């Protein structure tokens, strides 16, 4: 296994021991690949994804051409927050999934906060 991936998965396990999403405060999980960013809000009690958004989402896919990856991540955060508000979700627990809270992961989090999610 790639040493960077192994280190991230180790960090992820350490984080997940402390964080879990409930019905009152679901977990906002962010995954970053080299090309795309994915975010979803999960109720761990039911094991169910409540809301999801990514750079591949149909609602924003057309707007992302020509944008930098961090700007695309901001759009994903904005879309996720809007979908969460429609479902009545206001408070979440942030799960960075072992990634450093920097760059695109931070852009998603900041954008969600600016658009009404509280964490």
Residue, then its C-alpha position, 0 to 999 in steps of 0.5 A: x500500500x502507498x505510504x501516504x494512503x496508509x498514513x491517511x487511513x490511519x489518521x482517518x481511523x483516529x478521527x472516526x473513533x472520536x466523531x460520529x454523526x447522529x440524527x441531531x448532528x449528522x456527519x459531514x464527510x469530505x473526500x478529495x481525489x486528485x481531480x474531484x471533491x465529494x462531500x456527503x452528510x451521513x447519519x451514522x445511527x441509520x447508516x444512511x447518506x442524507x445529502x451528497x454533492x460533488x464536482x460531478x453533480x449535475x446541478x453544478x457540473x457545467x459551471x465548473x469548467x475553467x475554475x480552479x479546484x479550490x473554487x470548484x470545492x467552494x461550489x460543492x460546499x454551497x450546493x451541499x449547504x443548500x441541499x441540507x437546508x432543504x432537508x432541514x439539516x442545520x448542524x453537522x459534525x465535520x469529518x475531514x476523512x484523514x485529509x489535512x484541513x487545508x486547500x480544497x477540504x477547507x474550501x468546502x468547509x468554509x463554503x458550507x459555513x457561509x451558506x448556513x451549516x453550523x459546525 
